[in-house]
Amino acid sequence: MTGLSVRNLDYSYGSRRALDTVSFDVAPGRFAALLGPNGAGKSTLFSLLTRLFTTRSGQISVAGHDLSQNPRAALARIGVVFQQPTLDLDLSVMRNLTYFAALHGLSGRTAHTRIAAALERLDLSERAHERARDLNGGHRRRTEIARALIHDPSVLLLDEPTVGLDAASRKAITDHVHALSRERGLTVLWATHLTDEIEDDDQLLILHRGRLLQDGTAGALRGALPLREHFLSQTSDKTGEPA
Amino acid sequence: MNAALIALRAIVLREALRFVRQRGRFVAALVRPLIWLLVFAAGFRAALGLSITPPYQTYITYEVYIVPGLCGMIALFNGMQSSLSLVYDREMGSMRLLLTSPLPRWWLLFCRLLASTAISILQTYCFLAVAAAFGIQLPVWGYVAVLPALVVAGIMLGALGLALSSLIRQLENFAGVMNFVIFPMFFLSTALYPLWKMAESSTLLRDICALNPFTHAVELIRFALYGQFNGPALGWTVLAGTVFLGLAFWGYDPARGLLRRKG
């Protein structure tokens, strides 16, 4: 298994259980959507996957590297787009990306070539020298995705990357990342609470109240129902109210 | 160049660029010690008599006495501001980005510390230049000799800020830090009055000042500004810095889950 593998992950904030024995695998080159209402534990899972914090129970393996045994090798294989914006708005797109490349030990010509390629891939080449503040929300997000690809990761983690974007930007970004996974064999874990970002071929992981309710192909899981209905039926009967 | 040094260079450069762009921060950093120097010290000059104590070889005016303390104040404010900005939401994203780098976490935090120290040294030299323009000049050699002292003091105070940012959740606003960290550290030190003067009013206060690591940072700077080396001050500053750094690294250990409250 060289994609992403999560085994028996538990996490609690004091007495509140945020993740309860979560296990799943995402095969290499697969686009997996982690679908869950707000407060389902998606962000906690992302923090554990990116080692912002750790837990003693359970195992995470990224591209074959165990995150707790060999964190540096595992982190080197991960690209992350966080839910909150992490661009330095006063710096240009190029400077933001150069900074990130340096955090991964890349500099000079190598960094430059990789950055140019990442910008090209996200159609951002002509924006390289604009200040991040001058970009619209969609372009800022695309810059963050481009940035997450500079060090050539094999696993891309995105935590609700379309929050606050208009419908057109949302679709463009969702399509882009689906294409990246298809064309470059990138393993993608995409957290969202919006069902229209998920395609029938995608792997679907439904997370609710810290537990993984379903893991399968989106089309097969939803059957004849629209995905939105399926998701609501899965999550509402557990709480007594729609998610 | 190796990956660790590439990251160090980038982190320092980023802080420098941000600092240059934030003119308001630069002006505030310069105006604060200048007000103390040109207003407070001028008023105090008549009230406070200073005898000849090392490193001074002659009678000095109060303005001259207070300069090293104000250099320390710049490092103190800067150390708190840059480290604590890490826990504020606006900086949270960039901290997450920093910590997901595959380089060792202690090294990343140390780079951040060096970057903020570099900024505080830049501010200190600007302050010394303005002070010189107002006639408070120091021995030429002192301007060079003070550099290593500023590095040590800056790292110690930055490490304190980093440790606080990771350990004390209540200090999430700068006003709290001002009241409970900056003011006590600054006023209970030799920045404004020498120890012997403090002892005249209370030996307890004198003892507290003598224990305050900021006192030793200020004395290290004071002696260095006159081209002299103060071994005990260096020893205490390095010791305090090591303890604060240890606390900071411990506080940012992922197993402790510092960042989870923002997760």
Contacts between the chains, C-beta under 8 A, distances in Angstrom:
chain1	res1	chain2	res2	distance
A	13	B	260	6.7
A	43	B	263	5.4
A	44	B	260	7.6
A	44	B	263	5.7
A	46	B	263	8.0
A	47	B	259	6.8
A	47	B	260	6.6
A	47	B	263	4.3
A	50	B	96	7.5
A	50	B	100	4.9
A	51	B	99	7.7
A	51	B	100	7.1
A	51	B	254	5.5
A	52	B	96	6.2
A	52	B	99	6.2
A	52	B	100	7.4
A	52	B	254	6.5
A	52	B	259	4.6
A	52	B	260	7.6
A	52	B	263	6.8
A	53	B	254	4.9
A	53	B	255	7.3
A	53	B	256	7.7
A	53	B	257	4.1
A	53	B	258	7.4
A	53	B	259	5.8
A	53	B	260	5.0
A	53	B	263	7.2
A	54	B	254	4.5
A	54	B	255	4.9
A	54	B	257	7.7
A	56	B	255	7.8
A	71	B	102	7.9
A	72	B	102	4.5
A	72	B	103	7.4
A	72	B	104	7.2
A	73	B	102	7.4
A	75	B	100	6.0
A	75	B	101	7.1
A	75	B	102	4.2
A	76	B	102	4.0
A	78	B	100	7.1
A	80	B	100	5.5
A	82	B	93	6.2
A	82	B	96	5.7
A	82	B	97	7.6
A	84	B	89	7.7
A	84	B	92	6.7
A	84	B	93	4.9
A	84	B	96	7.9
A	85	B	93	5.9
A	86	B	93	3.5
A	86	B	94	5.8
A	86	B	96	6.3
A	86	B	97	4.8
A	87	B	93	8.0
A	88	B	14	7.0
A	88	B	18	7.0
A	88	B	94	6.6
A	90	B	17	7.7
A	90	B	18	6.3
A	90	B	21	4.7
A	90	B	22	7.7
A	91	B	14	7.4
A	91	B	17	6.3
A	91	B	18	7.6
A	95	B	14	7.9
A	95	B	17	7.1
A	98	B	10	7.1
A	99	B	10	5.2
A	99	B	11	7.9
A	99	B	13	7.8
A	99	B	14	5.3
A	100	B	97	6.9
A	102	B	6	4.9
A	102	B	7	5.4
A	102	B	9	6.8
A	102	B	10	3.2
A	102	B	11	7.8
A	103	B	7	5.4
A	103	B	10	6.7
A	103	B	11	7.9
A	103	B	97	7.2
A	103	B	98	6.7
A	103	B	101	3.9
A	103	B	103	7.0
A	103	B	108	7.7
A	104	B	3	7.6
A	104	B	101	6.3
A	104	B	102	6.6
A	105	B	2	7.5
A	105	B	3	2.7
A	105	B	4	7.7
A	105	B	6	5.4
A	105	B	7	6.7
A	105	B	102	7.7
A	105	B	103	7.2
A	106	B	6	7.1
A	107	B	1	6.4
A	107	B	6	4.5
A	107	B	9	7.8
A	107	B	10	7.8
